Every structure is written in C-alpha cells, then in structure tokens.
Amino acid sequence: MSVTLRVDDFPGTKPEEFWKHNLDNYKHFDDVLAKYVPEYVLGVIPKYTTEEMVRYLEQNSRIRVALHGVEHDERYPNEFREFETEEQIFNKLVSARQPFQKCNGAFDVVDYIPPHNVIDRKTLDALKLAGFKRVYGGPGTEPDPWAYANEIGLKFLYSHHPLWYGRSDELFSRDKAQDVILQQAKYPGENVLTLHWPWEWNIGLHNLDVFLHTIAEVF
C-alpha cells in the first residue's frame, strides 16, 4: 500500500498572509505534487474558502477534500471550546461540509484533520454522528482520543514526527527521505506523510520538488 500524502492549511491560516497564501500560488504548489503524487488529502479550512476555491477543488480529481476544522482559530489548540455541546459541534461540522458536496467526485467529505492535531472525545462523537470515517493526528494528539476514535469505529491515521511530519527541507536535510522509503518498504500499511502547503511556499517549492522526487517510489 502506498503512502498517503496529507496536506494541511488550505487556503491558509493567517488572513494577513493571504497575499501570498492564495489560490494562484497554491496551483503552483499542486503542479509540483502532480509530478509525483496521484492523489492526496487536503485539509481545507471552510472559513477561508471562497466559491472560486471550491470550484477549483471540485475540478481537481487528485484532491480528496478533508475538513481542517471549521475556523482553525490560531488562539485555541482545540478547534471546539469546552463549553460547546456535542450537538453544537455536530451542527457546525455539517454546515461547514455543505459547500463541498460536489468535491471528491460528488462523494461526501468523510475525512477530518483537527487543527494543531488536537481533538477530544466530544468532537469524535460528533464526527461519528455526522458520518465522518477517518480522522488524522500527529504531534499534539493525545493517546486517549486516538484510542477512542478506533473504539467507536473511526479510522485514526497518525503522522509520526519527525519521519512523517514536517517541512520538506528539514525532512531532506535530516536524511529522512531514505528513511521514509525504507520504512514504507518494511511497513507498507497506513503511513501518512504530512506537509503544510504555506510552509512549503514560504521556503520555496524547489525544496518540495527535490524531496518528492527522492521519495517518489512510495506513492
């Protein structure tokens, strides 16, 4: 089984940086991915997604849209506050997913990537009720929700740092590229490589190109 590529933070998390983290520049990022990756999971932040962006996602068959929270509020590690009920979270998730009904080949959005990889049982219960099937984690995810997700029938896919989670230049400079290839050959299961498109844009797409070219055989 090939590696799943997870890309976070579309179209961006900081409105003051949307002059560079925008759809036009994202298309250049996607052009690099298209050279090596047949399909990938994209964490989309509904609050910042315009109609033009939704049309692009509908037309790009290589992208599997996942909700990346609803607002991805940088002030709070957990997307949903402690005072919100499961019903309120459920309603937010269903409403946020609605604009993406024609994405993923008109199949439902069933992947969820929690901002900052932080999630709790209440949100997992709401995701299950809303029909989500896969939840992603990484640095910042506590063991309890990881176990609980599997317990209630949600598939939990974790990106382990530093091998499967980071910035392409750091992964390459630490000689992680060959480690990725070796581990995928040894454990060809549910390996998920997580990148953040704004990070990649900020450092220059050449780094991404070199890294993906080096590990292309795992996709």
C-alpha positions in Angstrom: 0.0 0.0 0.0 1.3 3.4 -0.9 1.9 6.3 1.4 -1.0 8.8 1.9 0.1 12.4 1.5 -1.8 14.8 3.8 -1.5 18.5 3.1 -2.7 21.0 5.7 -3.9 24.6 5.8 -5.7 25.3 2.6 -6.0 28.2 1.7 -4.1 29.5 4.7 -4.4 30.2 8.4 -3.5 33.8 8.6 -5.5 36.4 6.7 -2.7 38.9 6.8 -0.7 36.5 4.7 -3.3 35.7 2.1 -1.3 38.0 -0.3 1.0 35.0 -0.7 -1.1 32.1 0.6 -3.8 32.2 -2.1 -5.3 30.1 -4.8 -3.0 31.2 -7.6 0.1 30.2 -5.6 -1.5 27.0 -4.4 -1.9 25.9 -8.0 1.9 26.2 -8.4 2.3 24.0 -5.3 -0.2 21.5 -6.7 1.8 21.4 -10.0 4.8 20.1 -8.1 2.6 17.4 -6.4 1.1 16.4 -9.7 4.6 15.3 -10.9 4.8 12.6 -8.2 1.6 12.1 -6.3 -1.5 10.6 -8.0 -3.9 11.6 -5.1 -3.7 13.4 -1.8 -5.8 14.5 1.2 -6.1 18.3 1.5 -7.1 19.9 4.8 -9.5 22.7 3.9 -10.5 25.5 6.3 -14.1 26.3 5.4 -14.0 29.8 7.0 -11.4 31.0 4.5 -12.6 29.1 1.4 -14.2 31.1 -1.4 -16.6 30.0 -4.1 -13.7 30.2 -6.6 -11.6 27.9 -4.4 -14.5 25.4 -4.1 -14.8 25.2 -7.9 -11.1 24.5 -8.1 -11.4 21.7 -5.6 -14.4 20.3 -7.5 -12.4 20.1 -10.7 -9.2 18.7 -9.3 -9.8 15.0 -9.2 -6.4 14.4 -7.5 -7.6 16.1 -4.3 -9.6 14.4 -1.6 -11.1 17.2 0.5 -10.9 16.9 4.2 -12.3 19.4 6.7 -9.4 21.0 8.6 -11.6 22.3 11.5 -14.2 24.9 10.7 -12.3 28.1 11.5 -8.8 27.0 12.5 -8.6 29.7 15.1 -5.0 30.1 16.0 -5.8 31.3 19.5 -7.0 27.9 20.7 -5.3 24.5 20.3 -8.7 22.7 20.2 -11.0 23.8 17.4 -14.1 23.4 19.6 -14.3 25.0 23.0 -15.0 23.2 26.2 -18.4 24.8 26.6 -19.7 23.7 23.3 -22.0 20.6 23.3 -21.8 17.6 21.0 -24.9 18.8 19.2 -23.4 22.2 18.6 -20.2 20.7 17.2 -22.2 18.3 15.0 -24.2 21.2 13.6 -21.0 23.2 12.8 -19.4 20.2 11.1 -22.5 19.5 8.9 -22.8 23.2 8.0 -19.1 23.6 7.2 -19.1 20.5 5.0 -22.1 21.6 2.9 -20.3 23.8 0.3 -18.0 20.8 -0.7 -20.8 18.4 -1.7 -19.6 18.4 -5.3 -15.9 17.7 -4.4 -14.4 14.2 -4.1 -16.3 13.1 -7.2 -19.6 14.1 -5.5 -18.9 11.7 -2.6 -19.3 13.0 0.9 -16.4 14.6 2.7 -15.6 12.0 5.3 -12.0 12.9 6.4 -11.3 15.3 9.3 -8.0 16.9 10.2 -8.1 18.6 13.6 -6.2 21.9 13.7 -3.0 21.6 15.7 -3.8 17.8 15.7 -5.8 18.4 18.9 -9.1 16.6 19.4 -11.2 15.3 22.2 -13.9 12.6 22.7 -16.8 15.0 22.3 -15.6 16.1 18.9 -15.0 12.5 17.9 -18.6 11.6 18.9 -19.9 14.5 16.8 -17.8 13.4 13.8 -19.1 9.8 14.1 -22.7 11.1 14.2 -22.1 13.3 11.2 -20.8 10.4 9.1 -17.1 11.1 9.0 -15.0 8.0 8.7 -11.3 9.0 9.0 -9.5 11.3 11.5 -5.9 12.3 11.3 -3.4 13.1 14.0 0.2 14.0 14.6 2.3 15.9 17.1 -0.1 17.3 19.7 -2.6 14.4 19.6 -3.1 12.7 23.0 -3.2 8.9 23.2 -6.8 8.8 24.6 -8.7 10.3 21.7 -6.5 8.2 19.3 -7.7 5.0 21.1 -11.3 6.3 21.5 -11.6 7.0 17.8 -10.8 3.4 16.9 -13.1 2.2 19.7 -16.1 4.0 18.1 -15.3 2.9 14.6 -13.4 6.0 13.2 -10.2 5.1 11.4 -7.4 7.1 13.0 -4.4 7.9 10.8 -1.3 9.3 12.6 1.7 11.0 11.2 4.7 10.4 13.4 7.2 13.2 13.9 9.9 13.6 12.6 9.8 11.0 9.9 6.3 11.5 8.6 5.6 15.1 9.7 7.5 18.3 8.9 8.8 20.6 6.3 10.4 19.2 3.1 13.7 20.9 3.5 14.0 19.7 7.1 13.0 16.1 6.2 15.5 16.1 3.4 18.4 17.6 5.3 18.0 15.1 8.2 18.3 12.3 5.6 14.7 11.4 6.3 13.9 10.8 2.7 15.7 7.4 2.6 14.2 6.5 6.0 10.7 7.1 4.5 11.5 4.8 1.6 12.9 2.1 3.9 10.1 2.3 6.5 7.4 2.2 3.8 9.1 -1.0 2.3 9.2 -2.5 5.8 5.8 -1.4 7.0 3.6 -0.9 3.9 0.5 -0.1 5.9 -1.2 3.2 6.8 1.8 5.5 6.6 0.7 9.2 6.3 3.2 11.9 5.3 2.0 15.4 6.4 3.1 18.6 4.8 1.8 22.1 5.2 1.4 24.0 1.9 2.1 27.5 3.4 5.3 26.2 5.0 6.4 24.9 1.6 5.5 28.1 -0.2 7.5 30.1 2.3 10.7 28.1 1.8 10.4 27.8 -1.9 8.9 25.0 -3.9 12.3 23.7 -5.1 12.7 22.0 -1.7 9.4 20.2 -2.1 10.3 19.1 -5.7 13.6 17.6 -4.6 12.1 15.8 -1.6 9.2 14.3 -3.5 11.4 13.3 -6.4 13.6 11.4 -3.9 10.7 9.5 -2.3 8.5 9.3 -5.5 8.6 5.4 -5.4 6.5 5.4 -2.2 3.4 7.0 -3.8 
